[in-house]
Amino acid sequence: MKIENFNVNSKELIKRTKEFAHRCVKLSISLPKSDLGNHIRRQLIRCSTSVAAN
């Protein structure tokens, strides 16, 4: 796939990354309240909310 195929303006990209982060946070709420669930929750939130930074 070539770069030219990614014709997404910055406002649309910001909107999509915010929606992705929001959905990940909602998903993290449904994870079990255990050590493993807490670990996955923290990792999921940390990664999904840093998409724009990368």
mmCIF file as gemmi writes it, N, C-alpha and C atoms, coordinates in Angstrom:
data_model
loop_
_atom_site.group_PDB
_atom_site.id
_atom_site.type_symbol
_atom_site.label_atom_id
_atom_site.label_alt_id
_atom_site.label_comp_id
_atom_site.label_asym_id
_atom_site.label_entity_id
_atom_site.label_seq_id
_atom_site.pdbx_PDB_ins_code
_atom_site.Cartn_x
_atom_site.Cartn_y
_atom_site.Cartn_z
_atom_site.occupancy
_atom_site.B_iso_or_equiv
_atom_site.pdbx_formal_charge
_atom_site.auth_seq_id
_atom_site.auth_asym_id
_atom_site.pdbx_PDB_model_num
ATOM 1 N N . MET Axp A 1 ? 0.851 -1.174 0 1 0 ? 1 A 1
ATOM 2 C CA . MET Axp A 1 ? 0 0 0 1 0 ? 1 A 1
ATOM 3 C C . MET Axp A 1 ? 0.894 1.233 0 1 0 ? 1 A 1
ATOM 4 N N . LYS Axp A 2 ? 0.579 2.152 -0.843 1 0 ? 2 A 1
ATOM 5 C CA . LYS Axp A 2 ? 1.397 3.353 -0.974 1 0 ? 2 A 1
ATOM 6 C C . LYS Axp A 2 ? 0.892 4.466 -0.064 1 0 ? 2 A 1
ATOM 7 N N . ILE Axp A 3 ? 1.78 5.385 0.251 1 0 ? 3 A 1
ATOM 8 C CA . ILE Axp A 3 ? 1.449 6.528 1.1 1 0 ? 3 A 1
ATOM 9 C C . ILE Axp A 3 ? 0.307 7.342 0.507 1 0 ? 3 A 1
ATOM 10 N N . GLU Axp A 4 ? 0.24 7.458 -0.803 1 0 ? 4 A 1
ATOM 11 C CA . GLU Axp A 4 ? -0.805 8.26 -1.442 1 0 ? 4 A 1
ATOM 12 C C . GLU Axp A 4 ? -2.21 7.75 -1.1 1 0 ? 4 A 1
ATOM 13 N N . ASN Axp A 5 ? -2.308 6.481 -0.746 1 0 ? 5 A 1
ATOM 14 C CA . ASN Axp A 5 ? -3.609 5.9 -0.416 1 0 ? 5 A 1
ATOM 15 C C . ASN Axp A 5 ? -4.122 6.35 0.949 1 0 ? 5 A 1
ATOM 16 N N . PHE Axp A 6 ? -3.262 6.927 1.752 1 0 ? 6 A 1
ATOM 17 C CA . PHE Axp A 6 ? -3.655 7.38 3.081 1 0 ? 6 A 1
ATOM 18 C C . PHE Axp A 6 ? -3.982 8.867 3.042 1 0 ? 6 A 1
ATOM 19 N N . ASN Axp A 7 ? -5.085 9.212 2.413 1 0 ? 7 A 1
ATOM 20 C CA . ASN Axp A 7 ? -5.475 10.602 2.257 1 0 ? 7 A 1
ATOM 21 C C . ASN Axp A 7 ? -6.43 10.987 3.386 1 0 ? 7 A 1
ATOM 22 N N . VAL Axp A 8 ? -5.898 11.083 4.585 1 0 ? 8 A 1
ATOM 23 C CA . VAL Axp A 8 ? -6.699 11.416 5.758 1 0 ? 8 A 1
ATOM 24 C C . VAL Axp A 8 ? -6.192 12.743 6.3 1 0 ? 8 A 1
ATOM 25 N N . ASN Axp A 9 ? -7.098 13.694 6.453 1 0 ? 9 A 1
ATOM 26 C CA . ASN Axp A 9 ? -6.639 14.98 6.982 1 0 ? 9 A 1
ATOM 27 C C . ASN Axp A 9 ? -6.42 14.88 8.486 1 0 ? 9 A 1
ATOM 28 N N . SER Axp A 10 ? -5.719 15.841 9.034 1 0 ? 10 A 1
ATOM 29 C CA . SER Axp A 10 ? -5.322 15.762 10.437 1 0 ? 10 A 1
ATOM 30 C C . SER Axp A 10 ? -6.511 15.79 11.39 1 0 ? 10 A 1
ATOM 31 N N . LYS Axp A 11 ? -7.551 16.544 11.067 1 0 ? 11 A 1
ATOM 32 C CA . LYS Axp A 11 ? -8.717 16.589 11.957 1 0 ? 11 A 1
ATOM 33 C C . LYS Axp A 11 ? -9.408 15.231 12.02 1 0 ? 11 A 1
ATOM 34 N N . GLU Axp A 12 ? -9.495 14.564 10.889 1 0 ? 12 A 1
ATOM 35 C CA . GLU Axp A 12 ? -10.105 13.235 10.853 1 0 ? 12 A 1
ATOM 36 C C . GLU Axp A 12 ? -9.261 12.233 11.639 1 0 ? 12 A 1
ATOM 37 N N . LEU Axp A 13 ? -7.96 12.329 11.514 1 0 ? 13 A 1
ATOM 38 C CA . LEU Axp A 13 ? -7.071 11.433 12.248 1 0 ? 13 A 1
ATOM 39 C C . LEU Axp A 13 ? -7.192 11.657 13.749 1 0 ? 13 A 1
ATOM 40 N N . ILE Axp A 14 ? -7.248 12.907 14.169 1 0 ? 14 A 1
ATOM 41 C CA . ILE Axp A 14 ? -7.421 13.226 15.588 1 0 ? 14 A 1
ATOM 42 C C . ILE Axp A 14 ? -8.738 12.662 16.094 1 0 ? 14 A 1
ATOM 43 N N . LYS Axp A 15 ? -9.79 12.843 15.327 1 0 ? 15 A 1
ATOM 44 C CA . LYS Axp A 15 ? -11.105 12.328 15.714 1 0 ? 15 A 1
ATOM 45 C C . LYS Axp A 15 ? -11.073 10.807 15.867 1 0 ? 15 A 1
ATOM 46 N N . ARG Axp A 16 ? -10.454 10.134 14.913 1 0 ? 16 A 1
ATOM 47 C CA . ARG Axp A 16 ? -10.399 8.675 14.946 1 0 ? 16 A 1
ATOM 48 C C . ARG Axp A 16 ? -9.551 8.158 16.102 1 0 ? 16 A 1
ATOM 49 N N . THR Axp A 17 ? -8.432 8.82 16.394 1 0 ? 17 A 1
ATOM 50 C CA . THR Axp A 17 ? -7.593 8.35 17.495 1 0 ? 17 A 1
ATOM 51 C C . THR Axp A 17 ? -8.258 8.594 18.844 1 0 ? 17 A 1
ATOM 52 N N . LYS Axp A 18 ? -8.996 9.695 18.978 1 0 ? 18 A 1
ATOM 53 C CA . LYS Axp A 18 ? -9.734 9.94 20.224 1 0 ? 18 A 1
ATOM 54 C C . LYS Axp A 18 ? -10.827 8.898 20.415 1 0 ? 18 A 1
ATOM 55 N N . GLU Axp A 19 ? -11.533 8.576 19.346 1 0 ? 19 A 1
ATOM 56 C CA . GLU Axp A 19 ? -12.583 7.562 19.419 1 0 ? 19 A 1
ATOM 57 C C . GLU Axp A 19 ? -11.986 6.196 19.772 1 0 ? 19 A 1
ATOM 58 N N . PHE Axp A 20 ? -10.847 5.873 19.189 1 0 ? 20 A 1
ATOM 59 C CA . PHE Axp A 20 ? -10.171 4.616 19.5 1 0 ? 20 A 1
ATOM 60 C C . PHE Axp A 20 ? -9.802 4.557 20.981 1 0 ? 20 A 1
ATOM 61 N N . ALA Axp A 21 ? -9.22 5.626 21.499 1 0 ? 21 A 1
ATOM 62 C CA . ALA Axp A 21 ? -8.839 5.669 22.91 1 0 ? 21 A 1
ATOM 63 C C . ALA Axp A 21 ? -10.064 5.543 23.802 1 0 ? 21 A 1
ATOM 64 N N . HIS Axp A 22 ? -11.138 6.225 23.442 1 0 ? 22 A 1
ATOM 65 C CA . HIS Axp A 22 ? -12.374 6.168 24.221 1 0 ? 22 A 1
ATOM 66 C C . HIS Axp A 22 ? -12.921 4.74 24.262 1 0 ? 22 A 1
ATOM 67 N N . ARG Axp A 23 ? -12.914 4.069 23.126 1 0 ? 23 A 1
ATOM 68 C CA . ARG Axp A 23 ? -13.413 2.694 23.065 1 0 ? 23 A 1
ATOM 69 C C . ARG Axp A 23 ? -12.527 1.746 23.868 1 0 ? 23 A 1
ATOM 70 N N . CYS Axp A 24 ? -11.234 1.984 23.863 1 0 ? 24 A 1
ATOM 71 C CA . CYS Axp A 24 ? -10.322 1.146 24.646 1 0 ? 24 A 1
ATOM 72 C C . CYS Axp A 24 ? -10.538 1.341 26.143 1 0 ? 24 A 1
ATOM 73 N N . VAL Axp A 25 ? -10.778 2.567 26.558 1 0 ? 25 A 1
ATOM 74 C CA . VAL Axp A 25 ? -11.053 2.829 27.972 1 0 ? 25 A 1
ATOM 75 C C . VAL Axp A 25 ? -12.347 2.134 28.381 1 0 ? 25 A 1
ATOM 76 N N . LYS Axp A 26 ? -13.374 2.21 27.531 1 0 ? 26 A 1
ATOM 77 C CA . LYS Axp A 26 ? -14.631 1.518 27.825 1 0 ? 26 A 1
ATOM 78 C C . LYS Axp A 26 ? -14.411 0.009 27.917 1 0 ? 26 A 1
ATOM 79 N N . LEU Axp A 27 ? -13.597 -0.533 27.028 1 0 ? 27 A 1
ATOM 80 C CA . LEU Axp A 27 ? -13.286 -1.959 27.071 1 0 ? 27 A 1
ATOM 81 C C . LEU Axp A 27 ? -12.55 -2.313 28.354 1 0 ? 27 A 1
ATOM 82 N N . SER Axp A 28 ? -11.63 -1.473 28.769 1 0 ? 28 A 1
ATOM 83 C CA . SER Axp A 28 ? -10.833 -1.764 29.96 1 0 ? 28 A 1
ATOM 84 C C . SER Axp A 28 ? -11.697 -1.846 31.217 1 0 ? 28 A 1
ATOM 85 N N . ILE Axp A 29 ? -12.796 -1.127 31.227 1 0 ? 29 A 1
ATOM 86 C CA . ILE Axp A 29 ? -13.703 -1.169 32.377 1 0 ? 29 A 1
ATOM 87 C C . ILE Axp A 29 ? -14.302 -2.561 32.548 1 0 ? 29 A 1
ATOM 88 N N . SER Axp A 30 ? -14.482 -3.269 31.434 1 0 ? 30 A 1
ATOM 89 C CA . SER Axp A 30 ? -15.108 -4.593 31.495 1 0 ? 30 A 1
ATOM 90 C C . SER Axp A 30 ? -14.128 -5.706 31.864 1 0 ? 30 A 1
ATOM 91 N N . LEU Axp A 31 ? -12.853 -5.402 31.967 1 0 ? 31 A 1
ATOM 92 C CA . LEU Axp A 31 ? -11.876 -6.43 32.327 1 0 ? 31 A 1
ATOM 93 C C . LEU Axp A 31 ? -12.05 -6.839 33.788 1 0 ? 31 A 1
ATOM 94 N N . PRO Axp A 32 ? -11.682 -8.074 34.125 1 0 ? 32 A 1
ATOM 95 C CA . PRO Axp A 32 ? -11.836 -8.539 35.505 1 0 ? 32 A 1
ATOM 96 C C . PRO Axp A 32 ? -10.993 -7.726 36.481 1 0 ? 32 A 1
ATOM 97 N N . LYS Axp A 33 ? -11.492 -7.623 37.689 1 0 ? 33 A 1
ATOM 98 C CA . LYS Axp A 33 ? -10.784 -6.907 38.753 1 0 ? 33 A 1
ATOM 99 C C . LYS Axp A 33 ? -9.824 -7.879 39.435 1 0 ? 33 A 1
ATOM 100 N N . SER Axp A 34 ? -8.727 -8.149 38.758 1 0 ? 34 A 1
ATOM 101 C CA . SER Axp A 34 ? -7.702 -9.054 39.276 1 0 ? 34 A 1
ATOM 102 C C . SER Axp A 34 ? -6.342 -8.448 38.955 1 0 ? 34 A 1
ATOM 103 N N . ASP Axp A 35 ? -5.287 -9.085 39.452 1 0 ? 35 A 1
ATOM 104 C CA . ASP Axp A 35 ? -3.943 -8.578 39.148 1 0 ? 35 A 1
ATOM 105 C C . ASP Axp A 35 ? -3.697 -8.563 37.645 1 0 ? 35 A 1
ATOM 106 N N . LEU Axp A 36 ? -4.063 -9.65 36.969 1 0 ? 36 A 1
ATOM 107 C CA . LEU Axp A 36 ? -3.869 -9.718 35.526 1 0 ? 36 A 1
ATOM 108 C C . LEU Axp A 36 ? -4.751 -8.697 34.808 1 0 ? 36 A 1
ATOM 109 N N . GLY Axp A 37 ? -6.016 -8.602 35.216 1 0 ? 37 A 1
ATOM 110 C CA . GLY Axp A 37 ? -6.922 -7.628 34.611 1 0 ? 37 A 1
ATOM 111 C C . GLY Axp A 37 ? -6.425 -6.206 34.784 1 0 ? 37 A 1
ATOM 112 N N . ASN Axp A 38 ? -5.921 -5.904 35.972 1 0 ? 38 A 1
ATOM 113 C CA . ASN Axp A 38 ? -5.39 -4.562 36.232 1 0 ? 38 A 1
ATOM 114 C C . ASN Axp A 38 ? -4.161 -4.275 35.373 1 0 ? 38 A 1
ATOM 115 N N . HIS Axp A 39 ? -3.299 -5.277 35.218 1 0 ? 39 A 1
ATOM 116 C CA . HIS Axp A 39 ? -2.102 -5.103 34.389 1 0 ? 39 A 1
ATOM 117 C C . HIS Axp A 39 ? -2.491 -4.832 32.935 1 0 ? 39 A 1
ATOM 118 N N . ILE Axp A 40 ? -3.398 -5.634 32.411 1 0 ? 40 A 1
ATOM 119 C CA . ILE Axp A 40 ? -3.841 -5.454 31.028 1 0 ? 40 A 1
ATOM 120 C C . ILE Axp A 40 ? -4.548 -4.119 30.87 1 0 ? 40 A 1
ATOM 121 N N . ARG Axp A 41 ? -5.364 -3.735 31.845 1 0 ? 41 A 1
ATOM 122 C CA . ARG Axp A 41 ? -6.092 -2.464 31.8 1 0 ? 41 A 1
ATOM 123 C C . ARG Axp A 41 ? -5.125 -1.286 31.701 1 0 ? 41 A 1
ATOM 124 N N . ARG Axp A 42 ? -4.109 -1.288 32.565 1 0 ? 42 A 1
ATOM 125 C CA . ARG Axp A 42 ? -3.135 -0.187 32.54 1 0 ? 42 A 1
ATOM 126 C C . ARG Axp A 42 ? -2.387 -0.133 31.208 1 0 ? 42 A 1
ATOM 127 N N . GLN Axp A 43 ? -1.986 -1.304 30.706 1 0 ? 43 A 1
ATOM 128 C CA . GLN Axp A 43 ? -1.258 -1.348 29.441 1 0 ? 43 A 1
ATOM 129 C C . GLN Axp A 43 ? -2.142 -0.884 28.287 1 0 ? 43 A 1
ATOM 130 N N . LEU Axp A 44 ? -3.386 -1.343 28.261 1 0 ? 44 A 1
ATOM 131 C CA . LEU Axp A 44 ? -4.318 -0.966 27.196 1 0 ? 44 A 1
ATOM 132 C C . LEU Axp A 44 ? -4.556 0.54 27.183 1 0 ? 44 A 1
ATOM 133 N N . ILE Axp A 45 ? -4.791 1.113 28.346 1 0 ? 45 A 1
ATOM 134 C CA . ILE Axp A 45 ? -5.039 2.556 28.422 1 0 ? 45 A 1
ATOM 135 C C . ILE Axp A 45 ? -3.778 3.335 28.043 1 0 ? 45 A 1
ATOM 136 N N . ARG Axp A 46 ? -2.633 2.894 28.536 1 0 ? 46 A 1
ATOM 137 C CA . ARG Axp A 46 ? -1.375 3.588 28.231 1 0 ? 46 A 1
ATOM 138 C C . ARG Axp A 46 ? -1.102 3.578 26.724 1 0 ? 46 A 1
ATOM 139 N N . CYS Axp A 47 ? -1.283 2.439 26.096 1 0 ? 47 A 1
ATOM 140 C CA . CYS Axp A 47 ? -0.99 2.33 24.656 1 0 ? 47 A 1
ATOM 141 C C . CYS Axp A 47 ? -2.026 3.04 23.795 1 0 ? 47 A 1
ATOM 142 N N . SER Axp A 48 ? -3.292 2.873 24.13 1 0 ? 48 A 1
ATOM 143 C CA . SER Axp A 48 ? -4.341 3.438 23.268 1 0 ? 48 A 1
ATOM 144 C C . SER Axp A 48 ? -4.412 4.952 23.351 1 0 ? 48 A 1
ATOM 145 N N . THR Axp A 49 ? -4.001 5.519 24.457 1 0 ? 49 A 1
ATOM 146 C CA . THR Axp A 49 ? -4.063 6.977 24.581 1 0 ? 49 A 1
ATOM 147 C C . THR Axp A 49 ? -2.787 7.651 24.093 1 0 ? 49 A 1
ATOM 148 N N . SER Axp A 50 ? -1.781 6.864 23.715 1 0 ? 50 A 1
ATOM 149 C CA . SER Axp A 50 ? -0.54 7.467 23.215 1 0 ? 50 A 1
ATOM 150 C C . SER Axp A 50 ? -0.395 7.312 21.707 1 0 ? 50 A 1
ATOM 151 N N . VAL Axp A 51 ? -1.436 6.933 21.017 1 0 ? 51 A 1
ATOM 152 C CA . VAL Axp A 51 ? -1.379 6.722 19.568 1 0 ? 51 A 1
ATOM 153 C C . VAL Axp A 51 ? -0.93 7.99 18.855 1 0 ? 51 A 1
ATOM 154 N N . ALA Axp A 52 ? -1.491 9.109 19.208 1 0 ? 52 A 1
ATOM 155 C CA . ALA Axp A 52 ? -1.156 10.371 18.535 1 0 ? 52 A 1
ATOM 156 C C . ALA Axp A 52 ? 0.306 10.756 18.764 1 0 ? 52 A 1
ATOM 157 N N . ALA Axp A 53 ? 0.845 10.401 19.898 1 0 ? 53 A 1
ATOM 158 C CA . ALA Axp A 53 ? 2.235 10.74 20.197 1 0 ? 53 A 1
ATOM 159 C C . ALA Axp A 53 ? 3.206 9.946 19.332 1 0 ? 53 A 1
ATOM 160 N N . ASN Axp A 54 ? 2.771 8.79 18.893 1 0 ? 54 A 1
ATOM 161 C CA . ASN Axp A 54 ? 3.653 7.944 18.076 1 0 ? 54 A 1
ATOM 162 C C . ASN Axp A 54 ? 3.481 8.292 16.631 1 0 ? 54 A 1
